[in-house]
Amino acid sequence: PSELLRLTDSLNRLLRSEREQRIRYRDSLDDLAHSLKTPLAVLQGVSENIAKRPEDVEQAWVLQSQIERMSQQIGYQLQRASLRKSGLVRHHVMLRPVVESLCNTLDKVYRDKQVKATLDLPELCQVHMEEGALLEMLGNLLENAYRLCLSEVRVSFTRSATGDELCIEDDGPGVPHSQRARILERGERLDRQNPGQG
């Protein structure tokens, strides 16, 4: 019947449009990644020059680690876009080395605060998550904890029959009770003074 043909035609157009949009999305991410490679290479060169000055070695290390993190995120986003059509690929990532690496970087960034970070994490704990996604999530949460704490940050992990729980705590003032539901909404920010701070 003609109604069924029209419906089939509409569905085919919709699928074709979605496929074209996905290709444009991947191409845009690819273009963005390539456009960022040169500035990152320049920053890497500058950080290597800074590292030659003994008084600036620590700052150069922080800069280099952040450049490496940006490069990893670009690679992760590109990989995610290319895998989008086949679904999310899950990986097993050792949790403790990722947290330790991030804390080492943040210890240097916030060295004037002399933050005491306590890690209550099993040595061989693995999480089922892409490493890039884990780095992005933990990097944001830990950076907020370091920035807002008074002097202490604690990271703990518990596994139970009902699920895994990763907890990042600090001894700062905390989020006002009236704002707690709001900060869990996508795109919401309480701190509008500092770019990139949620």
N, C-alpha and C positions, 0 to 999 in steps of 0.2 A: 504493500500500500504506500501511497505517496507520503503519508504522515511519517511512516517508519523511515523512508528514504531521507526525508528532511531532518529527522532526528539523528540518523547516522551521519549525515553530512555535517550537521552542527557539532557533533561529538568529534568527528575527524578534524574539523577546523580548530576546535578547542585544544585537542591534543597537539596539533601542529604548532599552534601559537605558544603553548606551554613549552614545547621542545625548543622553539626558536628563542624564547625568553631565557631558558636555561643556558643555551649556547652563548647568548649575549652576556649573561651574568658571568659565565666562566671567562669569556674573552675580556670583560672589564676587569675582573680580578687579575688576570694575567697581565694586562696592560699596567695596572696599578703596581703590581709586584716589580715589573721591569722598570717602571719609572722611579721606584724607590731604591733600586740597586745602586745607582750611581751616587746619590746623596749618602747612602750608608757606607759605600766604599770610601768616599771623601772623609766622612766622620771617623772611619777606622784608621785612615792615614793620619788624621789629626791626633787621634788618641795615641797612636804609636809614637808620634813626635813628642807628645806630652810625657809619655812614659820614659823618655830619655832623660828627663829632668828629675833628679832624685827626690826633690821636694814634692813632686806631683805624681809619683808612682801610684799612690792609692787612688787618687781621683781618676787617673787613666784607667786603672783596673775597673772601677765602677762604670766608666764610660764604655769600655770595651764589653763588659758583661751585658750592659743594656743594649748595645748595638747587636750583640749576639742574640739577645732575647727578641729584638725586633725582627731580625732575619728569620729566626725560628717561627715567629708568628706569621710572617709573610708566607713561608713555606707551608705552614699548617693550614692557613686559609686557602691557599691554592689547592692543596691536597683535598681539603674538605669539599671545595667546589667541584673538583673532578670526580669525587666519589659520590656526589649528591644523588646522581641518578640511580646508583645501585644501593643506596642506603648507607647509613653510618657504619663504618668499620670500627669495631671495638678492639682495644689492645689491653694488655696487662702491663701496668707501669708500677715500678717500685716506688712507694710513697715517700719513704724517709729521705732518700737522696735528693728528690725534688724539693722537699721542704727545707732540707739543710742548705742546698744551693741558694734558694731564695733568701733564707735568713742570713747567710753569709754576705750576700749582696746588700741586703737592707741594713745589716750591722754597720757596713761602711757608709751607706747613704745617711744613716741616722746616728753616726758615731758620737756626736756631741750629746745625745740623749743617754748613751750607754744602756741600751735596752737589754734586759735579761730575758732571753728566749728559752723557754722550757719545752722540750719535745717529748711527749709521752706517746711514742709511736713504736709499734713492734718492728724489729729489725727487718724482717722479711715480708712485711705487709705489702700486698699488691692491690691496686684498684683497677677496675675494669673501665678504662677511659682512655681516650687518645691523649698522648703526652702533651701536645700543644694546648688542648682544651684544659688539661689539668694545670699546666703552667700559667695560663691566662687567668683561670679562676683563683688559684691559690695566690698568684702574684698580686691580684687586686685586693683580695681579703687581707693578706699579710701586710701589704703596704698601708692599708687603712689602719690596721692594728698598730703598726709601728708609729704611724703618724699621730694617732689619737691617744696612745697609751701614756701613762705617767712614767712608768719605767719597766713594766713587765708585759710579756706576751706569752701565751701558753697554747700549744697545739697538741691535741689529743685525738686518738682514734679508738673507737670501740666497735666490735663486731658482735652481732647477736642474731638470733633466729628471725627477728623482725626486720633486720637490715643493718647496714653499716652507718656509722655516724662519725664524721670528722668535725671537730669543734676547734674554732680559733677564738681565743678570748684575750682581752687586754684589761688592764686596770684603769682605763680612762673613764670619763664621765658617762659613757654609754649613750644610746639613742633614747631621746625622750619617749616615754610610753605612748604618747599620742601620735608619734610619727612612725612607730614600728611597722604597722601594716603598710604604710606608704612606701617605705624603702624596698619592700619586696616586689613592687610593681616595676615592670620592665621600663627602662628609660627614666625612672624617677631619680632625682638627686636632692639631697638635703643641703649639701655644700655647693653653692653656686658661685663662690668666690674663686675657687681653684679649679681650672680645667682638668678634667679627667678624674676628679674626686667625687665619689658617690656618697 
